[in-house]
Amino acid sequence: MPGRRGGQAERGDGEPEPAAPPPEADDPHLALLRATHALTGTGSPA
């Protein structure tokens, strides 16, 4: 099939291409919340 490796990659054909950038790219607060969760094991700032 033409264009198999161009555009979207199929499942099982290497790694699938991301459909969109992660939410953290547009939401710094979410990135901070995730970083806090990763460090403390809780998503709560308290």
LUMLUMDREN-2810 file (N, C-alpha, C; in Angstrom, 1 decimal):
<atoms>
<atom><aa>M</aa><ch>A</ch><at>N</at><xx>0.9</xx><yy>-1.2</yy><zz>0.0</zz></atom>
<atom><aa>M</aa><ch>A</ch><at>CA</at><xx>0.0</xx><yy>0.0</yy><zz>0.0</zz></atom>
<atom><aa>M</aa><ch>A</ch><at>C</at><xx>0.9</xx><yy>1.2</yy><zz>0.0</zz></atom>
<atom><aa>P</aa><ch>A</ch><at>N</at><xx>0.6</xx><yy>2.2</yy><zz>-0.9</zz></atom>
<atom><aa>P</aa><ch>A</ch><at>CA</at><xx>1.5</xx><yy>3.4</yy><zz>-0.9</zz></atom>
<atom><aa>P</aa><ch>A</ch><at>C</at><xx>1.3</xx><yy>4.3</yy><zz>0.3</zz></atom>
<atom><aa>G</aa><ch>A</ch><at>N</at><xx>2.4</xx><yy>4.9</yy><zz>0.7</zz></atom>
<atom><aa>G</aa><ch>A</ch><at>CA</at><xx>2.3</xx><yy>5.8</yy><zz>1.9</zz></atom>
<atom><aa>G</aa><ch>A</ch><at>C</at><xx>2.2</xx><yy>5.1</yy><zz>3.2</zz></atom>
<atom><aa>R</aa><ch>A</ch><at>N</at><xx>2.6</xx><yy>3.8</yy><zz>3.3</zz></atom>
<atom><aa>R</aa><ch>A</ch><at>CA</at><xx>2.5</xx><yy>3.1</yy><zz>4.5</zz></atom>
<atom><aa>R</aa><ch>A</ch><at>C</at><xx>3.4</xx><yy>3.7</yy><zz>5.6</zz></atom>
<atom><aa>R</aa><ch>A</ch><at>N</at><xx>4.6</xx><yy>4.1</yy><zz>5.3</zz></atom>
<atom><aa>R</aa><ch>A</ch><at>CA</at><xx>5.5</xx><yy>4.7</yy><zz>6.3</zz></atom>
<atom><aa>R</aa><ch>A</ch><at>C</at><xx>5.3</xx><yy>6.2</yy><zz>6.4</zz></atom>
<atom><aa>G</aa><ch>A</ch><at>N</at><xx>4.6</xx><yy>6.8</yy><zz>5.5</zz></atom>
<atom><aa>G</aa><ch>A</ch><at>CA</at><xx>4.4</xx><yy>8.2</yy><zz>5.6</zz></atom>
<atom><aa>G</aa><ch>A</ch><at>C</at><xx>3.1</xx><yy>8.5</yy><zz>6.3</zz></atom>
<atom><aa>G</aa><ch>A</ch><at>N</at><xx>2.9</xx><yy>9.7</yy><zz>6.8</zz></atom>
<atom><aa>G</aa><ch>A</ch><at>CA</at><xx>1.6</xx><yy>10.0</yy><zz>7.5</zz></atom>
<atom><aa>G</aa><ch>A</ch><at>C</at><xx>1.5</xx><yy>9.2</yy><zz>8.8</zz></atom>
<atom><aa>Q</aa><ch>A</ch><at>N</at><xx>0.4</xx><yy>8.6</yy><zz>9.1</zz></atom>
<atom><aa>Q</aa><ch>A</ch><at>CA</at><xx>0.2</xx><yy>7.9</yy><zz>10.3</zz></atom>
<atom><aa>Q</aa><ch>A</ch><at>C</at><xx>0.8</xx><yy>6.5</yy><zz>10.2</zz></atom>
<atom><aa>A</aa><ch>A</ch><at>N</at><xx>1.5</xx><yy>6.1</yy><zz>11.3</zz></atom>
<atom><aa>A</aa><ch>A</ch><at>CA</at><xx>2.0</xx><yy>4.7</yy><zz>11.3</zz></atom>
<atom><aa>A</aa><ch>A</ch><at>C</at><xx>0.9</xx><yy>3.8</yy><zz>11.8</zz></atom>
<atom><aa>E</aa><ch>A</ch><at>N</at><xx>0.9</xx><yy>2.6</yy><zz>11.3</zz></atom>
<atom><aa>E</aa><ch>A</ch><at>CA</at><xx>-0.2</xx><yy>1.6</yy><zz>11.7</zz></atom>
<atom><aa>E</aa><ch>A</ch><at>C</at><xx>0.3</xx><yy>0.9</yy><zz>13.0</zz></atom>
<atom><aa>R</aa><ch>A</ch><at>N</at><xx>-0.7</xx><yy>0.4</yy><zz>13.7</zz></atom>
<atom><aa>R</aa><ch>A</ch><at>CA</at><xx>-0.3</xx><yy>-0.3</yy><zz>14.9</zz></atom>
<atom><aa>R</aa><ch>A</ch><at>C</at><xx>0.4</xx><yy>-1.6</yy><zz>14.6</zz></atom>
<atom><aa>G</aa><ch>A</ch><at>N</at><xx>1.5</xx><yy>-1.9</yy><zz>15.3</zz></atom>
<atom><aa>G</aa><ch>A</ch><at>CA</at><xx>2.3</xx><yy>-3.0</yy><zz>15.0</zz></atom>
<atom><aa>G</aa><ch>A</ch><at>C</at><xx>3.4</xx><yy>-2.7</yy><zz>14.0</zz></atom>
<atom><aa>D</aa><ch>A</ch><at>N</at><xx>3.4</xx><yy>-1.6</yy><zz>13.4</zz></atom>
<atom><aa>D</aa><ch>A</ch><at>CA</at><xx>4.3</xx><yy>-1.2</yy><zz>12.4</zz></atom>
<atom><aa>D</aa><ch>A</ch><at>C</at><xx>5.3</xx><yy>-0.2</yy><zz>13.0</zz></atom>
<atom><aa>G</aa><ch>A</ch><at>N</at><xx>6.1</xx><yy>-0.6</yy><zz>13.9</zz></atom>
<atom><aa>G</aa><ch>A</ch><at>CA</at><xx>7.0</xx><yy>0.3</yy><zz>14.6</zz></atom>
<atom><aa>G</aa><ch>A</ch><at>C</at><xx>6.1</xx><yy>1.0</yy><zz>15.7</zz></atom>
<atom><aa>E</aa><ch>A</ch><at>N</at><xx>6.6</xx><yy>2.2</yy><zz>16.1</zz></atom>
<atom><aa>E</aa><ch>A</ch><at>CA</at><xx>5.8</xx><yy>2.9</yy><zz>17.1</zz></atom>
<atom><aa>E</aa><ch>A</ch><at>C</at><xx>4.8</xx><yy>3.8</yy><zz>16.5</zz></atom>
<atom><aa>P</aa><ch>A</ch><at>N</at><xx>3.6</xx><yy>3.9</yy><zz>16.9</zz></atom>
<atom><aa>P</aa><ch>A</ch><at>CA</at><xx>2.5</xx><yy>4.8</yy><zz>16.4</zz></atom>
<atom><aa>P</aa><ch>A</ch><at>C</at><xx>2.9</xx><yy>6.2</yy><zz>16.6</zz></atom>
<atom><aa>E</aa><ch>A</ch><at>N</at><xx>2.6</xx><yy>7.1</yy><zz>15.6</zz></atom>
<atom><aa>E</aa><ch>A</ch><at>CA</at><xx>2.9</xx><yy>8.5</yy><zz>15.7</zz></atom>
<atom><aa>E</aa><ch>A</ch><at>C</at><xx>1.9</xx><yy>9.1</yy><zz>16.7</zz></atom>
<atom><aa>P</aa><ch>A</ch><at>N</at><xx>2.4</xx><yy>10.1</yy><zz>17.5</zz></atom>
<atom><aa>P</aa><ch>A</ch><at>CA</at><xx>1.4</xx><yy>10.8</yy><zz>18.4</zz></atom>
<atom><aa>P</aa><ch>A</ch><at>C</at><xx>0.4</xx><yy>11.6</yy><zz>17.6</zz></atom>
<atom><aa>A</aa><ch>A</ch><at>N</at><xx>-0.8</xx><yy>11.5</yy><zz>18.0</zz></atom>
<atom><aa>A</aa><ch>A</ch><at>CA</at><xx>-1.9</xx><yy>12.2</yy><zz>17.3</zz></atom>
<atom><aa>A</aa><ch>A</ch><at>C</at><xx>-1.8</xx><yy>13.7</yy><zz>17.6</zz></atom>
<atom><aa>A</aa><ch>A</ch><at>N</at><xx>-1.4</xx><yy>14.0</yy><zz>18.8</zz></atom>
<atom><aa>A</aa><ch>A</ch><at>CA</at><xx>-1.4</xx><yy>15.4</yy><zz>19.2</zz></atom>
<atom><aa>A</aa><ch>A</ch><at>C</at><xx>-0.3</xx><yy>15.6</yy><zz>20.3</zz></atom>
<atom><aa>P</aa><ch>A</ch><at>N</at><xx>0.2</xx><yy>16.8</yy><zz>20.6</zz></atom>
<atom><aa>P</aa><ch>A</ch><at>CA</at><xx>1.1</xx><yy>17.0</yy><zz>21.6</zz></atom>
<atom><aa>P</aa><ch>A</ch><at>C</at><xx>0.5</xx><yy>16.8</yy><zz>23.0</zz></atom>
<atom><aa>P</aa><ch>A</ch><at>N</at><xx>1.3</xx><yy>16.4</yy><zz>24.0</zz></atom>
<atom><aa>P</aa><ch>A</ch><at>CA</at><xx>0.7</xx><yy>16.1</yy><zz>25.3</zz></atom>
<atom><aa>P</aa><ch>A</ch><at>C</at><xx>0.0</xx><yy>17.4</yy><zz>25.9</zz></atom>
<atom><aa>P</aa><ch>A</ch><at>N</at><xx>-1.0</xx><yy>17.2</yy><zz>26.8</zz></atom>
<atom><aa>P</aa><ch>A</ch><at>CA</at><xx>-1.7</xx><yy>18.3</yy><zz>27.3</zz></atom>
<atom><aa>P</aa><ch>A</ch><at>C</at><xx>-0.8</xx><yy>19.3</yy><zz>28.1</zz></atom>
<atom><aa>E</aa><ch>A</ch><at>N</at><xx>0.3</xx><yy>18.8</yy><zz>28.6</zz></atom>
<atom><aa>E</aa><ch>A</ch><at>CA</at><xx>1.2</xx><yy>19.6</yy><zz>29.4</zz></atom>
<atom><aa>E</aa><ch>A</ch><at>C</at><xx>1.8</xx><yy>20.8</yy><zz>28.5</zz></atom>
<atom><aa>A</aa><ch>A</ch><at>N</at><xx>1.8</xx><yy>20.5</yy><zz>27.2</zz></atom>
<atom><aa>A</aa><ch>A</ch><at>CA</at><xx>2.3</xx><yy>21.5</yy><zz>26.3</zz></atom>
<atom><aa>A</aa><ch>A</ch><at>C</at><xx>1.5</xx><yy>22.8</yy><zz>26.3</zz></atom>
<atom><aa>D</aa><ch>A</ch><at>N</at><xx>0.2</xx><yy>22.7</yy><zz>26.6</zz></atom>
<atom><aa>D</aa><ch>A</ch><at>CA</at><xx>-0.7</xx><yy>23.9</yy><zz>26.6</zz></atom>
<atom><aa>D</aa><ch>A</ch><at>C</at><xx>-1.1</xx><yy>24.2</yy><zz>28.1</zz></atom>
<atom><aa>D</aa><ch>A</ch><at>N</at><xx>-0.8</xx><yy>23.3</yy><zz>29.0</zz></atom>
<atom><aa>D</aa><ch>A</ch><at>CA</at><xx>-1.2</xx><yy>23.5</yy><zz>30.4</zz></atom>
<atom><aa>D</aa><ch>A</ch><at>C</at><xx>-0.1</xx><yy>23.4</yy><zz>31.4</zz></atom>
<atom><aa>P</aa><ch>A</ch><at>N</at><xx>0.7</xx><yy>24.4</yy><zz>31.7</zz></atom>
<atom><aa>P</aa><ch>A</ch><at>CA</at><xx>1.8</xx><yy>24.3</yy><zz>32.6</zz></atom>
<atom><aa>P</aa><ch>A</ch><at>C</at><xx>1.4</xx><yy>23.8</yy><zz>34.0</zz></atom>
<atom><aa>H</aa><ch>A</ch><at>N</at><xx>0.2</xx><yy>24.2</yy><zz>34.4</zz></atom>
<atom><aa>H</aa><ch>A</ch><at>CA</at><xx>-0.3</xx><yy>23.7</yy><zz>35.7</zz></atom>
<atom><aa>H</aa><ch>A</ch><at>C</at><xx>-0.4</xx><yy>22.2</yy><zz>35.8</zz></atom>
<atom><aa>L</aa><ch>A</ch><at>N</at><xx>-0.9</xx><yy>21.6</yy><zz>34.7</zz></atom>
<atom><aa>L</aa><ch>A</ch><at>CA</at><xx>-1.0</xx><yy>20.2</yy><zz>34.6</zz></atom>
<atom><aa>L</aa><ch>A</ch><at>C</at><xx>0.4</xx><yy>19.5</yy><zz>34.7</zz></atom>
<atom><aa>A</aa><ch>A</ch><at>N</at><xx>1.3</xx><yy>20.1</yy><zz>34.0</zz></atom>
<atom><aa>A</aa><ch>A</ch><at>CA</at><xx>2.7</xx><yy>19.6</yy><zz>34.0</zz></atom>
<atom><aa>A</aa><ch>A</ch><at>C</at><xx>3.2</xx><yy>19.7</yy><zz>35.4</zz></atom>
<atom><aa>L</aa><ch>A</ch><at>N</at><xx>3.0</xx><yy>20.7</yy><zz>36.2</zz></atom>
<atom><aa>L</aa><ch>A</ch><at>CA</at><xx>3.5</xx><yy>20.9</yy><zz>37.5</zz></atom>
<atom><aa>L</aa><ch>A</ch><at>C</at><xx>2.8</xx><yy>19.9</yy><zz>38.4</zz></atom>
<atom><aa>L</aa><ch>A</ch><at>N</at><xx>1.5</xx><yy>19.7</yy><zz>38.2</zz></atom>
<atom><aa>L</aa><ch>A</ch><at>CA</at><xx>0.7</xx><yy>18.7</yy><zz>39.0</zz></atom>
<atom><aa>L</aa><ch>A</ch><at>C</at><xx>1.2</xx><yy>17.3</yy><zz>38.8</zz></atom>
<atom><aa>R</aa><ch>A</ch><at>N</at><xx>1.6</xx><yy>17.0</yy><zz>37.6</zz></atom>
<atom><aa>R</aa><ch>A</ch><at>CA</at><xx>2.1</xx><yy>15.6</yy><zz>37.3</zz></atom>
<atom><aa>R</aa><ch>A</ch><at>C</at><xx>3.5</xx><yy>15.5</yy><zz>37.9</zz></atom>
<atom><aa>A</aa><ch>A</ch><at>N</at><xx>4.3</xx><yy>16.5</yy><zz>37.9</zz></atom>
<atom><aa>A</aa><ch>A</ch><at>CA</at><xx>5.6</xx><yy>16.5</yy><zz>38.5</zz></atom>
<atom><aa>A</aa><ch>A</ch><at>C</at><xx>5.5</xx><yy>16.3</yy><zz>40.0</zz></atom>
<atom><aa>T</aa><ch>A</ch><at>N</at><xx>4.5</xx><yy>17.0</yy><zz>40.6</zz></atom>
<atom><aa>T</aa><ch>A</ch><at>CA</at><xx>4.3</xx><yy>16.8</yy><zz>42.0</zz></atom>
<atom><aa>T</aa><ch>A</ch><at>C</at><xx>3.9</xx><yy>15.4</yy><zz>42.3</zz></atom>
<atom><aa>H</aa><ch>A</ch><at>N</at><xx>3.0</xx><yy>14.9</yy><zz>41.5</zz></atom>
<atom><aa>H</aa><ch>A</ch><at>CA</at><xx>2.5</xx><yy>13.5</yy><zz>41.7</zz></atom>
<atom><aa>H</aa><ch>A</ch><at>C</at><xx>3.6</xx><yy>12.5</yy><zz>41.6</zz></atom>
<atom><aa>A</aa><ch>A</ch><at>N</at><xx>4.5</xx><yy>12.7</yy><zz>40.6</zz></atom>
<atom><aa>A</aa><ch>A</ch><at>CA</at><xx>5.6</xx><yy>11.8</yy><zz>40.4</zz></atom>
<atom><aa>A</aa><ch>A</ch><at>C</at><xx>6.6</xx><yy>11.8</yy><zz>41.6</zz></atom>
<atom><aa>L</aa><ch>A</ch><at>N</at><xx>6.7</xx><yy>13.0</yy><zz>42.2</zz></atom>
<atom><aa>L</aa><ch>A</ch><at>CA</at><xx>7.7</xx><yy>13.1</yy><zz>43.3</zz></atom>
<atom><aa>L</aa><ch>A</ch><at>C</at><xx>7.1</xx><yy>12.7</yy><zz>44.7</zz></atom>
<atom><aa>T</aa><ch>A</ch><at>N</at><xx>5.9</xx><yy>13.0</yy><zz>44.9</zz></atom>
<atom><aa>T</aa><ch>A</ch><at>CA</at><xx>5.3</xx><yy>12.7</yy><zz>46.2</zz></atom>
<atom><aa>T</aa><ch>A</ch><at>C</at><xx>4.3</xx><yy>11.5</yy><zz>46.2</zz></atom>
<atom><aa>G</aa><ch>A</ch><at>N</at><xx>3.9</xx><yy>11.1</yy><zz>45.1</zz></atom>
<atom><aa>G</aa><ch>A</ch><at>CA</at><xx>2.9</xx><yy>10.0</yy><zz>45.0</zz></atom>
<atom><aa>G</aa><ch>A</ch><at>C</at><xx>1.5</xx><yy>10.5</yy><zz>45.2</zz></atom>
<atom><aa>T</aa><ch>A</ch><at>N</at><xx>1.3</xx><yy>11.8</yy><zz>45.2</zz></atom>
<atom><aa>T</aa><ch>A</ch><at>CA</at><xx>-0.1</xx><yy>12.3</yy><zz>45.4</zz></atom>
<atom><aa>T</aa><ch>A</ch><at>C</at><xx>-0.3</xx><yy>13.5</yy><zz>44.5</zz></atom>
<atom><aa>G</aa><ch>A</ch><at>N</at><xx>-1.5</xx><yy>13.7</yy><zz>44.0</zz></atom>
<atom><aa>G</aa><ch>A</ch><at>CA</at><xx>-1.7</xx><yy>14.8</yy><zz>43.1</zz></atom>
<atom><aa>G</aa><ch>A</ch><at>C</at><xx>-2.2</xx><yy>16.0</yy><zz>43.9</zz></atom>
<atom><aa>S</aa><ch>A</ch><at>N</at><xx>-2.3</xx><yy>15.9</yy><zz>45.2</zz></atom>
<atom><aa>S</aa><ch>A</ch><at>CA</at><xx>-2.8</xx><yy>17.0</yy><zz>46.0</zz></atom>
<atom><aa>S</aa><ch>A</ch><at>C</at><xx>-1.7</xx><yy>17.9</yy><zz>46.5</zz></atom>
<atom><aa>P</aa><ch>A</ch><at>N</at><xx>-1.8</xx><yy>19.2</yy><zz>46.3</zz></atom>
<atom><aa>P</aa><ch>A</ch><at>CA</at><xx>-0.7</xx><yy>20.1</yy><zz>46.7</zz></atom>
<atom><aa>P</aa><ch>A</ch><at>C</at><xx>-0.6</xx><yy>20.2</yy><zz>48.2</zz></atom>
<atom><aa>A</aa><ch>A</ch><at>N</at><xx>-1.7</xx><yy>19.8</yy><zz>48.9</zz></atom>
<atom><aa>A</aa><ch>A</ch><at>CA</at><xx>-1.7</xx><yy>20.0</yy><zz>50.4</zz></atom>
<atom><aa>A</aa><ch>A</ch><at>C</at><xx>-0.9</xx><yy>18.9</yy><zz>51.0</zz></atom>
</atoms>
